[in-house]
Amino acid sequence: MYCGNVECGKFLHPSEHIKDADTEIAYAVCDGNDCFQATCYTCKSLLAEGIQEHVCQVAENEKKFKETVDEKGYKECFVCGRTVELAEACNHITCECGNSFCYVCGKGWTGICRDRATYFVGELLKCQKNNAAAGFSAGYLSGFPESEFVKLENGTLSNGNVPYYAVGDANSKTVLLALAGWVDKRTGKMSYDQMQKIMQTEFGGMNEVLADIYHQTGDKKWLTAAQRFDHAAVFDPLASSQDKLDGLHANTQVPKWIGAAREYKATGTSRYADIARNGWQFTINAHSYTIGGNSQAEHFHAPNEITAWLKEDTAEGCNTYNMLKLTRELFTMNPTDTSYFDFYERALINHMLGQQDPSTDHGHITYFTSLNPGGRRGLGPAWGGGTWSTDYDSHWCCQGTGIETNTKMQDSIYFYDDSSLYVNLFTPSKLNWKPRNVTVVQSTTFPASDTTKLAVTGTGEWAMKIRIPSWTSNATIAVNGATQSITATPGSYATLPRTWATGDVVTIKLPMKLRVIPANDNKSVAALVFGPSVLCGNYGSSTLTANPKLDLGSVKRNGTSGLTFAGTADGKAVNIGPFYEAQGFNYAVYWAVSGALPA
């Protein structure tokens, strides 16, 4: 707040504010320039008539401003009171007055905002401590009453609930181990056949969570508990390299495969690795759409059946979220295989980036990504209203994973081992490689452009391993402007060994071109792709009843940069652009293609 005397205007620090006990008026007395006048904190006017006589009148524009602040959820600096809007980036706010605070809790910045998480954990712990009084078993913690688990075990659960899927852990060892103990005690009483029957109901990643607890504690009882969730009906065919996914609920299966990967890392048993790898391979090669998503109406269909299932309810968001988790796990088991991050890039760019509605302040999520002719983003499950998610009337699984996806953009760009830094994704980012005291800053507009630069700060001898995507050709790598004589074969990691110095800049150029990716079951139906980006036709509000007939020879890029194209489909001109930006209009992703792309 500033002094209300226009001839003074001195900043009045909050520590100088006084609250009158009788009138509850907050004010501050200015001691600058012999001013000594009192200013009301609420209306910012001078207390010319004294505190007792002051009538606080907020100016009309101030009222409107405060209404806007309340409506938009803007925050005030906890020191100077300035109003702050968070337009982008993280919740760490640095005010013009020089003080830093958290945009979420409003308190001074301490490095990370833990207050809300600490509160949540404390409340969960209270729930667990009250279990005996509430009639629940020790350690129990769920959004469902414990009786739902009894019904599940007895085979009488018929309301569509998935109790184990909704069991979660908090960032607290006490709460986590108590809940895991409850799971161990309950499942430990079940026979093998009972557990296999229970697993016919979706149970999320229980084997993954319990295997992780084993990794963290070294206590083998958690590994034993994890292995109780090995679903034989799904694991046995995959272990034998058989694709038996037809008819299965897709997102029920992928978390099991993630768990299998974690169990492999816990035991070294190759069968678990085979299960995870085969599940991944079958899904991306025989059950996925060009955008990287899979499933229709949440289910897998027969291998390679694509065109029959180009419906409104394709590509559930959770499935791809979990496929990215599985991809990350498998990469760490074989970091020389670029197919993992070729898929990761494809699914992240073409499916997950477009899953959130950019036109809303609250970033609503689409459950399905429609791939029918004339589809449009913003479709929820049939039982959830069939629209984008909402603030209060829906909370689907895809809202949780969709929001989490946007907090994990950084988690797989780089990996490292004792001698190398892996560059997997081409994303603007800053890496603090603490073990080597090295910083790498990546600058790029990829995938809108084909070039990325990595600026190195720090010294040392190590190799940079750069993924050369399978979709490129004639890739080049330069250091400080000098092209390097290293192998950059598509579908491999180019190895750049060097004694690094501060100021070194690596420039990677990955030429892009138009290509078509045919549907597995019909080569005359295909998607149009440029580099890693799936393209789509913009059909505005027009209704389509079939895949448009695209003359491939008519497709031309608008200029020499960017991702806008034009072509002719069904004899009419159509604008074509990146699918990840397709919002607010009807689109076509798959085309009935004829002819050949321009050379």
C-alpha positions in Angstrom: 0.0 0.0 0.0 1.1 3.6 -0.7 0.4 6.7 1.2 -2.9 8.3 0.1 -1.3 11.8 0.1 -0.7 12.4 -3.6 2.2 14.7 -2.8 3.9 11.9 -0.9 3.0 8.4 -2.2 5.5 6.6 0.0 5.3 2.8 0.1 3.8 1.7 3.5 5.2 -1.7 4.5 2.6 -4.2 5.9 4.6 -4.3 9.1 3.5 -0.6 9.6 -0.2 -1.4 9.3 -2.4 -0.8 12.4 -5.9 -2.1 13.1 -8.2 0.0 15.2 -9.8 -2.1 17.9 -13.1 -0.2 17.9 -13.8 0.3 14.2 -11.6 -2.6 12.9 -10.3 -0.2 10.3 -6.8 -1.1 9.1 -4.5 1.9 8.3 -0.9 3.0 8.3 0.7 6.3 9.3 3.2 7.7 6.9 6.5 9.0 8.3 8.0 10.2 5.1 8.7 13.8 4.1 7.0 15.2 7.2 3.7 13.7 5.9 2.4 11.9 9.0 -1.0 11.3 7.5 -3.0 8.1 7.9 -4.1 6.0 4.9 -6.9 3.5 5.0 -5.8 0.0 3.9 -9.2 -0.9 2.4 -10.0 2.2 0.3 -6.5 3.7 0.1 -7.8 7.1 1.0 -6.6 9.5 3.8 -8.3 9.3 7.1 -8.9 13.1 6.9 -11.7 13.2 9.4 -10.1 10.8 11.9 -10.7 7.1 12.4 -14.0 7.3 14.2 -15.6 9.4 11.4 -14.1 7.6 8.5 -16.5 6.0 6.0 -14.6 3.6 3.8 -15.8 4.1 0.2 -14.1 1.9 -2.4 -14.1 3.6 -5.8 -16.2 1.9 -8.4 -13.2 0.9 -10.5 -11.6 -0.6 -7.4 -14.8 -2.6 -6.7 -14.7 -4.0 -10.3 -11.1 -4.8 -10.0 -11.6 -6.7 -6.7 -14.5 -8.6 -8.3 -12.2 -9.6 -11.2 -9.5 -10.6 -8.7 -12.0 -12.9 -6.9 -13.5 -14.3 -10.1 -10.1 -15.1 -11.7 -8.5 -16.3 -8.5 -5.6 -13.9 -8.6 -3.3 -13.6 -5.6 -1.8 -10.8 -3.6 1.8 -10.6 -2.5 2.0 -11.4 1.1 4.4 -8.5 1.7 3.3 -5.5 -0.4 -0.3 -6.6 -1.3 0.2 -6.2 -5.1 -2.2 -8.3 -7.1 -0.5 -11.0 -9.2 -1.8 -13.1 -12.0 -0.1 -16.4 -12.9 -0.1 -16.5 -16.7 2.4 -19.4 -17.2 5.2 -21.4 -15.7 5.4 -22.6 -12.1 3.9 -21.4 -8.8 7.1 -19.6 -7.7 6.2 -15.9 -7.9 8.7 -13.1 -7.5 6.9 -9.8 -6.9 8.1 -6.4 -8.0 8.8 -5.6 -4.4 11.5 -8.3 -4.4 9.8 -10.9 -2.3 9.0 -14.4 -3.4 5.9 -16.4 -2.5 4.0 -19.5 -3.5 1.0 -18.8 -5.8 -0.9 -21.8 -4.3 -0.7 -21.2 -0.6 0.3 -17.5 -0.6 3.1 -17.9 1.8 6.8 -16.9 1.5 8.7 -19.2 -0.9 10.8 -21.8 0.9 11.9 -23.9 -2.1 8.8 -26.0 -2.5 5.2 -25.7 -1.4 4.6 -28.5 1.0 1.7 -27.1 3.1 -1.1 -28.6 1.0 0.6 -32.0 0.7 1.4 -32.0 4.4 -2.2 -31.2 5.2 -3.5 -34.0 3.0 -1.1 -36.6 4.5 -2.1 -35.5 8.0 -5.8 -35.9 7.3 -5.2 -39.4 5.7 -3.3 -40.4 8.8 -6.2 -39.2 11.0 -8.5 -41.4 8.9 -6.3 -44.4 9.4 -6.1 -43.8 13.2 -9.9 -43.7 13.3 -10.3 -47.0 11.5 -11.2 -49.0 14.6 -13.9 -46.5 15.7 -15.3 -46.5 12.1 -15.3 -50.3 12.0 -12.5 -50.6 9.4 -9.3 -52.7 9.6 -6.0 -51.3 10.6 -4.2 -49.4 7.8 -7.3 -49.2 5.6 -7.6 -46.1 3.4 -9.9 -45.8 0.4 -12.7 -43.9 -1.2 -14.8 -47.0 -0.9 -16.2 -48.6 2.2 -14.3 -51.7 3.2 -17.5 -53.8 2.5 -16.8 -53.3 -1.3 -13.7 -55.5 -0.9 -15.7 -58.2 0.8 -18.1 -58.2 -2.2 -15.2 -58.3 -4.6 -13.7 -61.3 -2.8 -17.1 -63.0 -2.6 -17.8 -62.4 -6.3 -20.9 -60.4 -5.5 -19.6 -56.9 -6.5 -22.0 -55.8 -9.3 -22.2 -52.0 -9.1 -19.3 -51.3 -11.5 -16.9 -50.1 -8.7 -13.2 -51.1 -8.9 -12.0 -51.0 -5.3 -8.3 -51.9 -5.8 -8.1 -49.4 -8.7 -9.0 -46.6 -6.2 -6.6 -47.5 -3.5 -3.8 -44.9 -3.4 -0.7 -44.0 -1.4 0.3 -40.6 0.0 3.8 -39.1 0.2 4.2 -40.4 3.8 6.0 -43.6 4.8 3.7 -44.1 7.7 0.5 -43.9 5.7 2.0 -45.8 2.8 3.2 -48.8 4.8 0.0 -49.0 6.9 -2.1 -49.1 3.7 0.3 -51.6 2.1 0.1 -53.7 5.2 -3.7 -53.7 5.0 -3.4 -55.0 1.4 -0.8 -57.6 2.3 -2.9 -58.9 5.2 -6.1 -59.0 3.2 -4.7 -60.6 0.1 -2.5 -63.0 2.1 -5.7 -64.8 3.2 -6.8 -65.4 -0.4 -6.1 -68.6 -2.3 -4.4 -68.4 -5.7 -7.7 -69.1 -7.4 -9.5 -66.4 -5.3 -6.9 -63.8 -6.3 -7.1 -64.7 -10.0 -10.9 -64.3 -9.8 -10.5 -60.9 -8.0 -8.2 -59.7 -10.8 -11.0 -60.0 -13.3 -12.0 -56.6 -11.8 -9.8 -53.6 -12.7 -7.1 -53.1 -10.0 -4.8 -50.5 -11.3 -1.1 -50.9 -10.7 -1.1 -52.8 -7.4 1.8 -55.0 -8.5 3.8 -51.9 -9.5 3.1 -50.1 -6.2 4.0 -53.1 -4.0 7.1 -53.8 -6.1 8.2 -50.2 -5.6 7.8 -50.5 -1.9 10.0 -53.6 -2.0 12.6 -51.6 -3.9 12.4 -48.8 -1.3 12.5 -51.0 1.8 14.2 -54.2 0.8 11.5 -56.2 2.7 10.6 -59.2 0.6 7.1 -59.4 2.0 6.2 -56.5 -0.3 7.5 -58.4 -3.3 5.4 -61.4 -2.3 2.3 -59.2 -2.0 3.1 -57.7 -5.4 3.3 -61.1 -7.1 -0.2 -62.0 -5.8 -1.4 -59.5 -8.4 0.2 -61.4 -11.3 -2.8 -62.0 -13.5 -2.3 -65.3 -15.2 -5.0 -64.9 -17.8 -3.1 -61.9 -19.1 0.5 -62.7 -18.2 0.7 -66.3 -19.5 -0.2 -65.5 -23.2 2.2 -62.6 -23.2 5.0 -64.7 -21.7 4.4 -67.1 -24.6 4.4 -64.2 -27.2 0.7 -64.6 -27.9 -1.5 -61.6 -28.6 -4.7 -62.4 -26.8 -5.7 -58.8 -26.2 -8.9 -58.8 -28.3 -11.9 -57.9 -26.1 -9.9 -56.9 -23.0 -10.4 -53.6 -21.3 -7.3 -51.8 -22.4 -6.3 -49.6 -19.4 -6.8 -52.5 -17.0 -3.9 -54.3 -18.7 -1.2 -51.7 -19.2 -0.7 -51.0 -15.5 -0.2 -54.8 -15.0 2.6 -54.7 -17.6 4.3 -51.7 -15.8 4.1 -53.8 -12.7 5.7 -56.7 -14.6 8.6 -54.5 -15.6 9.0 -53.4 -11.9 8.9 -57.1 -10.8 11.6 -57.9 -13.4 13.8 -55.3 -11.9 13.1 -56.7 -8.4 13.7 -60.3 -9.3 15.7 -60.5 -12.5 13.1 -63.1 -13.8 13.2 -62.8 -17.6 9.5 -63.9 -17.8 8.4 -60.6 -16.3 10.5 -58.7 -18.9 9.0 -60.7 -21.7 5.5 -59.9 -20.5 6.2 -56.2 -20.3 8.0 -56.1 -23.7 5.4 -58.2 -25.5 2.5 -56.2 -24.1 4.2 -53.0 -25.4 5.1 -54.4 -28.8 1.6 -55.9 -29.4 -0.1 -52.7 -28.4 2.0 -50.2 -30.5 2.3 -52.4 -33.6 -1.2 -54.1 -33.8 -3.6 -52.1 -31.6 -2.6 -48.4 -31.9 -3.7 -45.6 -34.1 -1.3 -43.3 -35.9 -1.5 -40.7 -33.0 -0.1 -43.3 -30.6 -3.3 -43.9 -28.7 -5.1 -47.2 -28.5 -8.5 -48.8 -27.8 -12.1 -48.0 -28.9 -14.8 -47.7 -26.2 -11.9 -48.5 -23.8 -11.3 -51.9 -25.3 -8.8 -53.7 -27.5 -10.0 -55.3 -30.7 -8.6 -58.0 -32.9 -4.9 -57.4 -33.9 -4.4 -54.9 -36.8 -8.1 -53.9 -36.9 -8.0 -50.1 -37.2 -10.4 -48.7 -39.8 -13.4 -50.5 -38.4 -12.9 -48.7 -35.1 -12.4 -45.1 -36.2 -15.2 -44.0 -33.9 -15.9 -41.1 -31.5 -14.7 -43.0 -28.5 -11.2 -43.9 -29.6 -7.9 -43.4 -27.8 -8.7 -43.2 -24.0 -6.2 -40.7 -22.4 -5.3 -43.0 -19.5 -4.1 -45.7 -21.8 -1.5 -43.5 -23.5 -0.4 -42.0 -20.1 0.3 -45.6 -18.9 1.9 -46.6 -22.2 4.4 -43.7 -21.7 5.1 -45.0 -18.2 5.7 -48.5 -19.6 7.9 -47.1 -22.4 10.1 -45.3 -19.9 10.5 -48.6 -17.9 11.4 -50.6 -20.9 13.9 -48.0 -22.2 15.9 -48.3 -18.9 16.1 -52.0 -19.6 17.5 -51.5 -23.1 18.7 -47.9 -23.6 20.2 -48.7 -27.1 16.7 -49.2 -28.6 15.4 -46.0 -30.1 12.0 -47.5 -30.8 10.9 -46.7 -27.3 11.3 -43.0 -27.6 10.2 -42.9 -31.2 6.9 -44.1 -29.8 7.1 -41.9 -26.7 7.6 -38.8 -29.0 4.7 -39.9 -31.3 2.2 -40.4 -28.5 3.2 -37.4 -26.4 3.0 -35.0 -29.4 0.0 -36.3 -31.2 -2.2 -37.6 -28.4 -1.3 -36.2 -25.0 -0.5 -32.6 -26.0 -3.9 -32.1 -27.5 -5.8 -33.7 -24.6 -6.2 -30.5 -22.7 -8.6 -27.7 -23.7 -6.5 -24.5 -24.2 -9.6 -22.2 -24.3 -10.5 -22.7 -20.7 -8.8 -21.2 -17.6 -9.0 -24.5 -15.8 -7.5 -26.7 -18.5 -10.3 -29.3 -18.9 -9.5 -32.7 -20.3 -11.0 -34.9 -23.0 -11.4 -38.5 -22.0 -11.4 -39.9 -25.6 -9.6 -38.4 -28.6 -12.1 -39.0 -31.4 -10.7 -40.3 -34.7 -14.0 -40.7 -36.7 -14.3 -38.6 -39.8 -15.3 -35.1 -38.7 -14.4 -35.8 -35.1 -13.7 -33.1 -32.6 -11.8 -33.1 -29.3 -13.8 -32.8 -26.1 -15.6 -36.1 -25.6 -16.0 -37.6 -22.1 -17.3 -41.1 -21.3 -20.9 -41.8 -22.0 -21.7 -41.9 -18.3 -20.0 -38.6 -17.7 -21.9 -36.3 -20.0 -20.0 -36.8 -23.3 -18.1 -33.5 -23.1 -14.9 -32.0 -21.8 -14.4 -32.5 -18.1 -15.9 -29.9 -15.8 -14.9 -28.2 -12.6 -17.4 -30.0 -10.3 -19.6 -32.4 -12.1 -17.0 -34.9 -13.3 -13.8 -36.4 -12.2 -12.7 -39.2 -14.5 -9.5 -41.2 -14.4 -8.4 -39.2 -17.5 -8.6 -35.9 -15.7 -6.1 -37.1 -13.1 -3.7 -38.6 -15.6 -4.2 -35.8 -18.0 -3.3 -33.2 -15.5 -0.3 -35.2 -14.3 0.9 -35.6 -17.9 1.4 -31.8 -18.0 3.5 -31.9 -14.9 5.8 -34.7 -16.3 6.8 -33.1 -19.6 10.4 -33.0 -18.3 10.8 -36.5 -16.9 12.1 -38.4 -19.9 13.9 -35.8 -22.0 17.3 -36.9 -20.6 18.8 -40.0 -19.0 22.4 -40.6 -18.0 24.7 -43.4 -17.0 28.3 -43.5 -15.8 29.7 -42.3 -19.1 26.9 -40.8 -21.2 24.0 -38.4 -21.4 21.1 -39.6 -23.5 19.1 -37.0 -25.3 15.7 -38.7 -26.0 13.3 -35.8 -26.7 13.7 -32.5 -28.4 12.1 -30.1 -26.0 13.0 -26.6 -24.7 14.5 -27.5 -21.3 17.3 -27.0 -18.8 19.2 -30.0 -17.3 21.2 -29.7 -14.1 23.4 -32.8 -14.3 24.5 -32.6 -10.7 26.8 -35.7 -10.6 29.0 -34.0 -13.2 28.3 -30.4 -12.3 27.1 -29.8 -15.8 24.2 -27.8 -17.1 22.6 -28.4 -20.5 20.1 -25.9 -22.0 18.1 -27.1 -25.0 16.6 -24.5 -27.3 14.2 -25.5 -30.0 10.7 -24.9 -31.6 10.5 -28.6 -32.5 8.4 -30.1 -34.0 7.5 -26.9 -35.8 11.2 -26.8 -36.9 13.8 -29.5 -37.5 16.7 -28.0 -35.4 17.6 -28.1 -31.8 20.6 -26.7 -29.9 22.1 -27.8 -26.7 24.4 -25.4 -24.8 26.8 -26.9 -22.3 28.1 -25.3 -19.2 30.7 -27.3 -17.3 33.7 -29.4 -18.2 34.6 -33.1 -18.4 34.9 -36.1 -20.6 31.7 -37.9 -21.5 29.5 -38.9 -24.5 26.3 -37.3 -25.6 24.0 -40.0 -27.1 21.4 -38.3 -29.4 18.3 -40.2 -30.6 18.1 -40.1 -34.4 14.4 -40.7 -35.0 13.4 -43.4 -37.5 11.3 -40.8 -39.5 14.3 -38.6 -40.5 17.1 -38.9 -43.0 20.4 -37.2 -43.5 20.5 -36.0 -39.9 23.5 -33.8 -39.0 25.2 -33.0 -35.7 27.6 -30.0 -35.3 29.6 -28.7 -32.4 30.3 -25.0 -32.3 29.4 -24.8 -35.9 31.6 -27.7 -37.1 29.8 -30.7 -38.5 30.9 -33.9 -36.7 31.9 -37.1 -38.6 29.8 -39.4 -36.5 27.2 -42.0 -37.6 23.7 -40.6 -37.4 21.6 -43.5 -38.7 17.8 -43.2 -38.4 16.6 -45.5 -35.6 19.8 -45.3 -33.6 21.6 -43.2 -31.0 24.4 -41.0 -32.5 27.3 -41.0 -30.0 29.2 -37.8 -29.6 32.3 -38.4 -27.3 34.1 -35.2 -26.2 36.0 -33.4 -23.6 33.5 -30.7 -23.0 34.1 -27.1 -22.2 31.7 -24.3 -21.0 30.2 -22.6 -24.1 30.1 -25.7 -26.3 26.9 -25.8 -28.4 25.6 -28.9 -30.1 23.3 -28.3 -33.1 21.1 -31.2 -34.2 19.3 -31.0 -37.5 16.6 -33.6 -38.2 15.2 -33.1 -41.7 11.5 -33.6 -42.0 9.3 -34.6 -44.9 5.7 -35.5 -45.7 4.8 -39.2 -45.6 1.7 -41.3 -45.2 1.2 -44.0 -42.6 -1.4 -46.5 -43.8 -3.8 -48.3 -41.5 -2.7 -51.8 -40.7 -5.9 -53.3 -42.2 -6.4 -51.1 -45.3 -3.5 -49.5 -47.2 -5.8 -47.2 -49.0 -6.7 -45.5 -45.7 -3.9 -43.5 -44.2 -2.8 -40.6 -42.0 -0.6 -37.8 -43.3 2.5 -37.1 -41.2 5.3 -34.5 -41.3 8.3 -35.5 -39.3 6.8 -36.7 -36.0 3.6 -34.7 -36.3 0.4 -36.2 -37.5 -1.6 -33.8 -39.6 -5.3 -33.3 -39.9 -7.8 -31.5 -42.2 -9.7 -28.6 -40.7 -13.4 -29.0 -41.6 -14.8 -26.3 -39.3 -18.3 -27.2 -38.3 -18.9 -29.4 -41.4 -20.2 -33.0 -40.8 -18.3 -35.8 -42.4 -19.8 -39.3 -43.0 -16.7 -41.0 -44.4 -12.9 -40.5 -44.6 -12.3 -37.7 -47.1 -10.7 -38.7 -50.4 -7.3 -36.9 -50.4 -5.3 -36.4 -53.6 -1.8 -36.8 -52.2 -0.3 -35.0 -55.1 -2.2 -31.9 -54.2 -0.6 -31.6 -50.7 1.7 -28.6 -50.4 3.4 -26.9 -47.5 2.6 -23.2 -47.0 6.0 -21.7 -47.2 9.3 -23.3 -46.1 8.7 -23.4 -42.3 5.9 -24.2 -39.9 3.4 -27.0 -40.1 0.6 -25.5 -42.2 -0.3 -27.3 -45.5 -3.1 -27.3 -48.1 -4.5 -30.0 -50.3 -7.5 -31.2 -52.2 -10.0 -33.7 -50.7 -13.3 -34.7 -52.2 -12.5 -32.2 -55.0 -12.4 -29.3 -52.5 -9.6 -27.3 -51.0 -8.8 -28.1 -47.4 -6.4 -26.6 -44.9 -4.2 -29.1 -43.1 -2.2 -28.6 -39.9 -0.8 -30.4 -36.9 -3.3 -32.6 -35.0 -1.9 -31.5 -31.6 -3.3 -28.0 -32.4 -6.7 -29.3 -33.6 -9.1 -27.6 -31.2 -12.5 -26.1 -31.7 -13.2 -27.6 -35.1 -14.1 -30.8 -36.8 -11.2 -32.7 -38.3 -10.1 -35.6 -40.4 -7.0 -37.6 -39.3 -7.5 -40.6 -41.6 -8.0 -40.2 -45.3 -9.0 -42.3 -48.3 -5.7 -41.6 -50.2 -5.0 -41.7 -53.9 -1.9 -40.8 -55.9 1.5 -40.0 -54.5 3.0 -37.2 -52.4 5.0 -34.6 -54.3 8.7 -35.5 -54.6 
